[in-house]
Amino acid sequence: MSPADRAPDEPPARGRQRVCLAGATGTIGRATAAALLGRGHEVVCVVRPGPPGRTEPPPGAAIRVVDPSDLAALMRDGFAGERFDALVSCMASRTGAPADAWAVDYRAHLTLLEAARQAGVTHFVLLSAICVQKPLLAFQQAKLAFEAALTASGLRYSIVRPTAFFKSLSGQIGRVRAGKPFLLFGDGRLTACKPISDRDLADFIAGCLDDESRWNRILPIGGPGEAITPLQQGEALFALLDRPPRFRHVPVALLDAIIAGLNIGGRVIPSLAAKAELARIGRYYATESMLVLDPQTGRYDATATPSTGTDTLFDFYRAVLSGAAAPERGDHAVF
C-alpha cells in the first residue's frame, strides 16, 4: 500500500515517506530535495510561479507549480486530493522586506499549515533562522509568528534554525581576487558564526523525519569546527590566494547614518523606506553573531551552538577560487 492510500487514522510507516516540499527552487530547497530523495522518500515539490530558466528541483522529484498563499489552489493543484506523511518548508521571503516577509514567512506558511492538516500530514519541518532569537527586523518577527502558530497547531514539528550559509559569506571573494581589500565592520571581531553548507543543512533537515530526538523541538544548528569571525574569513581568503592580508575597516556608525537618511527620505518616497529596512538587515548581520543566544547573559555562545556535517567554509572558498564551485547569493547579499 502506498502512503497516498493509507487509511486516515493509520500512522506513517518509518522509512520511506511521502513528502511535500515547499521552497524547492532555492539553493537550500534543492539540496533538501536531493537529501530526501537520497533517503528513499517520495518528494512532491510545490513551487511558486517563477521566471523561465530558473533552476528547478533535482530529477526524481515531482513538480507542481502553484501559489502557496492560495489555499484552494494549493489543495487542488498542489496536494491534489492526495495524502502526505510530512511537509518540509524551505520557503522564505526573497528580500526580507516587511511586506514580502509577512506575505511569505507568515501568511503563506499559515496556508501551507492548513493545507497540511487537510492532507493528513503528521509532521511539519520548518526551515527558520537562528537570528529570530533577537527579533529586531520584520522578517524575523514574521518567522517567529509562524513558529508560534506551528508549535500550537497540534502537528508534530521540527523547527530548524541554521547559522550563516556559505553563500552569505562569499560576497567578497571577487573583490579580494581582484586585488581589493576585504571590508570589515569595526575590528572584524564584532560577530562570529558556525557556517553550514547547503548539503549539510539539507541532510540535517531530511533527518528530522526519522530522528525522534528532533521532534517537537526548536533546533539551532551550525556547521563543523569552531566559530569564525569576519576577520578570520578575510585572513583565510588572502592565505588561499597567497597574498598579504589587506583590510578596510567600515565604522558601524556609517550604517547608522545611512539608515537615518533613508528613514527621513522614506517619509516622502516609499521606496526609500524599503531600502532603509534592507540597510537595517545589513546592520544586523554586521553586528550580531549567528550563534545560540544565552537568554540569561544576553551573550552569544559558540559552545552551546550545535554542529553537524563535514563541509567547511574555507573548503568552499578553495572550491570557488579553483572554479569548482560558484556561490548563488540571491537577494540576501550584504556586499
C-alpha positions as CSV (number, residue, x, y, z in Angstrom):
1,M,0.0,0.0,0.0
2,S,1.4,3.4,-1.0
3,P,1.4,6.3,1.5
4,A,-1.2,8.1,-0.6
5,D,-3.6,5.1,0.0
6,R,-3.0,4.9,3.8
7,A,-6.1,5.0,6.0
8,P,-6.7,8.4,7.6
9,D,-6.0,7.1,11.1
10,E,-3.0,5.0,10.3
11,P,0.3,6.4,11.3
12,P,3.0,6.7,8.6
13,A,5.5,3.8,8.4
14,R,9.1,4.5,9.4
15,G,11.4,4.6,6.4
16,R,10.0,5.7,3.1
17,Q,7.6,8.6,3.4
18,R,5.6,10.8,1.1
19,V,6.9,14.4,1.5
20,C,5.6,17.7,0.2
21,L,8.4,20.1,-0.1
22,A,7.9,23.9,-0.4
23,G,10.6,26.3,-1.5
24,A,12.4,23.7,-3.6
25,T,13.9,26.1,-6.2
26,G,16.2,27.8,-3.7
27,T,19.7,26.6,-3.0
28,I,18.7,25.0,0.3
29,G,15.4,23.7,-1.1
30,R,17.1,21.9,-4.0
31,A,19.7,20.4,-1.6
32,T,16.9,19.3,0.7
33,A,15.0,17.7,-2.2
34,A,18.2,15.7,-3.1
35,A,18.7,14.7,0.5
36,L,15.1,13.5,0.9
37,L,15.3,11.5,-2.4
38,G,18.7,10.1,-1.3
39,R,17.0,8.7,1.8
40,G,14.4,7.0,-0.3
41,H,11.4,9.3,0.3
42,E,8.9,10.3,-2.4
43,V,9.1,14.0,-2.9
44,V,6.5,16.3,-4.4
45,C,7.6,19.9,-4.8
46,V,5.1,22.8,-4.7
47,V,6.9,25.8,-6.2
48,R,5.8,29.3,-6.8
49,P,5.3,30.5,-10.4
50,G,8.7,31.9,-11.4
51,P,10.7,33.3,-14.4
52,P,11.6,30.9,-17.3
53,G,15.1,29.4,-16.9
54,R,15.1,29.3,-13.1
55,T,16.9,26.3,-11.5
56,E,14.4,23.5,-10.8
57,P,14.4,20.8,-8.2
58,P,16.6,17.7,-8.9
59,P,15.4,14.8,-11.1
60,G,13.2,12.3,-9.3
61,A,11.1,15.0,-7.5
62,A,7.6,15.7,-8.9
63,I,7.0,19.4,-9.5
64,R,3.6,21.2,-9.1
65,V,3.5,24.9,-9.8
66,V,1.1,26.6,-7.5
67,D,0.7,29.8,-5.4
68,P,1.2,28.6,-1.8
69,S,-0.7,31.6,-0.5
70,D,-3.9,30.4,-2.2
71,L,-5.4,27.6,-0.2
72,A,-7.9,26.4,-2.8
73,A,-5.2,26.3,-5.5
74,L,-2.8,24.6,-3.1
75,M,-5.3,21.9,-2.3
76,R,-6.4,21.4,-5.9
77,D,-3.1,21.7,-7.8
78,G,-0.5,21.0,-5.1
79,F,-1.8,18.3,-2.7
80,A,-4.4,17.3,-5.4
81,G,-6.5,15.2,-3.0
82,E,-3.6,13.0,-2.1
83,R,-2.3,12.2,1.4
84,F,1.2,13.1,2.6
85,D,3.2,12.0,5.6
86,A,5.2,15.2,6.0
87,L,5.6,18.7,4.8
88,V,9.0,20.3,4.7
89,S,9.2,24.0,4.0
90,C,12.4,25.7,2.9
91,M,10.3,28.7,1.6
92,A,11.3,32.2,2.6
93,S,10.7,35.8,1.5
94,R,13.2,36.7,-1.2
95,T,14.3,40.1,0.2
96,G,13.2,40.2,3.9
97,A,11.4,43.5,3.3
98,P,8.3,43.8,5.6
99,A,5.6,43.3,3.1
100,D,7.3,40.3,1.5
101,A,8.2,38.8,4.9
102,W,4.7,38.9,6.3
103,A,3.2,37.6,3.0
104,V,5.6,34.7,2.7
105,D,7.2,33.9,6.0
106,Y,3.9,34.2,7.9
107,R,0.7,34.2,5.8
108,A,1.8,31.8,3.0
109,H,3.1,29.4,5.7
110,L,-0.2,29.6,7.5
111,T,-1.8,28.5,4.3
112,L,0.7,25.6,4.0
113,L,-0.1,24.6,7.6
114,E,-3.9,24.5,6.9
115,A,-3.3,22.5,3.7
116,A,-1.0,20.1,5.6
117,R,-3.8,19.4,8.1
118,Q,-6.3,18.8,5.3
119,A,-3.9,16.5,3.5
120,G,-3.3,14.3,6.6
121,V,0.3,15.5,7.2
122,T,1.5,14.5,10.7
123,H,4.9,16.2,10.7
124,F,5.8,19.7,9.6
125,V,9.6,20.5,9.2
126,L,10.3,24.3,9.0
127,L,13.5,25.9,7.9
128,S,13.7,29.1,10.1
129,A,16.8,31.1,11.1
130,I,18.9,31.4,14.2
131,C,18.6,35.2,14.1
132,V,15.0,35.1,15.3
133,Q,16.4,34.8,18.8
134,K,16.8,38.5,18.7
135,P,13.9,39.8,16.5
136,L,14.6,43.4,15.6
137,L,13.6,43.0,11.9
138,A,10.2,42.4,10.2
139,F,11.2,39.1,8.6
140,Q,12.4,37.8,12.0
141,Q,9.1,38.8,13.6
142,A,7.2,37.1,10.8
143,K,9.1,33.9,11.1
144,L,8.6,33.9,14.9
145,A,4.9,34.5,14.4
146,F,4.6,31.4,12.2
147,E,6.8,29.3,14.6
148,A,4.3,30.1,17.3
149,A,1.4,29.0,15.1
150,L,3.2,25.8,14.2
151,T,4.0,24.8,17.7
152,A,0.4,25.4,18.8
153,S,-1.0,23.5,15.8
154,G,-1.0,20.0,17.3
155,L,1.1,18.7,14.4
156,R,4.5,17.2,15.2
157,Y,7.1,19.8,14.3
158,S,10.8,20.3,13.8
159,I,11.9,23.9,13.6
160,V,15.4,24.2,12.2
161,R,17.3,27.4,12.9
162,P,20.6,27.3,11.0
163,T,23.5,29.7,11.4
164,A,25.2,31.5,8.4
165,F,25.1,30.0,5.0
166,F,28.3,29.7,2.8
167,K,26.6,31.8,0.1
168,S,26.1,34.6,2.6
169,L,29.8,34.7,3.4
170,S,31.1,34.6,-0.1
171,G,30.4,38.1,-1.3
172,Q,33.9,39.4,-1.0
173,I,35.7,36.6,-2.9
174,G,35.5,38.5,-6.2
175,R,36.8,41.8,-4.7
176,V,39.7,40.2,-2.9
177,R,40.6,38.2,-6.0
178,A,40.6,41.5,-8.0
179,G,43.1,43.0,-5.6
180,K,40.8,45.0,-3.4
181,P,40.8,45.0,0.4
182,F,38.4,42.8,2.5
183,L,35.8,45.0,4.1
184,L,35.3,44.7,7.9
185,F,32.8,46.3,10.2
186,G,34.6,47.6,13.2
187,D,37.6,45.5,14.0
188,G,36.3,42.4,12.3
189,R,35.6,40.6,15.6
190,L,32.2,42.0,16.3
191,T,30.5,38.8,15.2
192,A,31.1,35.1,14.8
193,C,29.2,32.2,13.3
194,K,29.5,28.5,12.5
195,P,28.8,28.5,8.8
196,I,26.9,25.5,7.4
197,S,26.8,24.2,3.8
198,D,23.7,23.6,1.8
199,R,24.4,19.9,1.7
200,D,25.0,19.5,5.5
201,L,21.9,21.6,6.3
202,A,19.8,19.6,3.9
203,D,20.9,16.3,5.4
204,F,20.0,17.6,8.9
205,I,16.6,18.8,7.7
206,A,15.9,15.4,6.0
207,G,17.0,13.6,9.1
208,C,14.3,15.3,11.1
209,L,11.7,12.9,9.6
210,D,13.2,9.9,11.3
211,D,15.2,11.1,14.3
212,E,12.8,11.3,17.2
213,S,15.2,13.5,19.2
214,R,14.4,16.3,16.6
215,W,10.6,16.0,17.0
216,N,8.7,18.8,18.6
217,R,11.8,20.8,19.1
218,I,13.5,24.1,18.0
219,L,16.8,23.1,16.6
220,P,19.7,25.6,16.3
221,I,22.4,24.1,14.1
222,G,25.8,25.1,12.6
223,G,28.5,23.6,10.6
224,P,31.6,21.8,11.8
225,G,34.5,23.3,13.6
226,E,35.0,26.4,15.8
227,A,33.1,29.7,15.3
228,I,34.8,32.1,13.0
229,T,34.8,35.9,12.7
230,P,34.8,38.1,9.6
231,L,38.5,38.8,10.3
232,Q,39.3,35.1,10.1
233,Q,37.2,34.8,6.9
234,G,39.3,37.5,5.3
235,E,42.6,36.1,6.5
236,A,41.7,32.7,5.1
237,L,40.8,34.2,1.7
238,F,44.2,36.1,1.4
239,A,46.0,32.9,2.5
240,L,44.3,30.8,-0.1
241,L,45.3,33.4,-2.7
242,D,48.8,33.6,-1.3
243,R,48.6,37.3,-0.8
244,P,49.3,39.5,2.2
245,P,46.1,40.5,4.1
246,R,44.5,43.9,3.2
247,F,41.6,45.1,5.2
248,R,39.4,48.2,5.1
249,H,37.5,48.9,8.3
250,V,34.0,50.3,8.0
251,P,32.5,52.0,11.1
252,V,29.1,50.8,12.2
253,A,28.2,54.4,12.6
254,L,28.3,54.8,8.8
255,L,25.5,52.3,8.5
256,D,23.5,54.1,11.2
257,A,23.9,57.4,9.2
258,I,22.7,55.7,6.0
259,I,19.7,54.2,7.8
260,A,18.8,57.5,9.4
261,G,19.0,59.2,6.0
262,L,16.8,56.6,4.3
263,N,14.3,56.8,7.2
264,I,13.9,60.5,6.6
265,G,13.6,60.1,2.9
266,G,11.2,57.3,3.3
267,R,8.6,59.6,4.7
268,V,8.3,61.1,1.3
269,I,9.5,58.4,-1.1
270,P,8.1,54.9,-0.1
271,S,10.9,53.1,-2.0
272,L,13.5,54.6,0.4
273,A,11.6,53.2,3.4
274,A,12.0,49.7,1.9
275,K,15.7,50.4,1.4
276,A,16.0,51.5,5.0
277,E,14.8,48.1,6.1
278,L,17.3,46.4,3.9
279,A,20.0,48.6,5.4
280,R,18.8,47.6,8.9
281,I,19.1,44.0,7.8
282,G,22.7,44.7,6.7
283,R,23.5,46.4,10.0
284,Y,22.0,43.4,11.9
285,Y,24.3,40.9,10.3
286,A,27.2,43.3,10.7
287,T,26.8,43.5,14.5
288,E,25.0,40.3,15.6
289,S,26.6,36.8,15.8
290,M,24.8,33.8,14.2
291,L,25.2,31.6,17.3
292,V,22.9,30.5,20.1
293,L,22.0,33.4,22.3
294,D,22.1,32.8,26.1
295,P,18.9,34.4,27.4
296,Q,20.4,34.8,30.9
297,T,23.5,36.7,29.9
298,G,22.4,38.2,26.6
299,R,25.6,36.9,25.0
300,Y,26.1,34.6,22.0
301,D,27.6,31.2,23.0
302,A,29.6,29.3,20.4
303,T,30.0,26.2,22.7
304,A,26.2,26.0,23.0
305,T,25.7,26.1,19.2
306,P,25.4,22.5,17.9
307,S,27.4,21.4,14.9
308,T,26.8,19.0,12.1
309,G,28.3,17.8,8.8
310,T,31.8,17.9,7.3
311,D,31.9,20.8,4.9
312,T,33.8,23.9,6.0
313,L,33.6,27.4,4.7
314,F,37.3,27.5,3.9
315,D,37.0,24.4,1.8
316,F,34.1,26.2,0.0
317,Y,36.3,29.2,-0.6
318,R,39.0,26.9,-2.0
319,A,36.5,25.4,-4.4
320,V,35.2,28.8,-5.6
321,L,38.7,30.1,-6.2
322,S,39.6,27.0,-8.2
323,G,36.4,27.2,-10.3
324,A,34.9,24.0,-8.9
325,A,32.0,25.9,-7.2
326,A,30.1,29.1,-7.8
327,P,28.0,30.7,-5.0
328,E,24.4,31.6,-5.7
329,R,24.0,34.6,-3.4
330,G,20.4,35.8,-4.3
331,D,18.7,38.7,-2.6
332,H,20.3,38.5,0.8
333,A,23.7,39.6,-0.2
334,V,25.2,42.3,2.0
335,F,28.3,43.1,-0.1
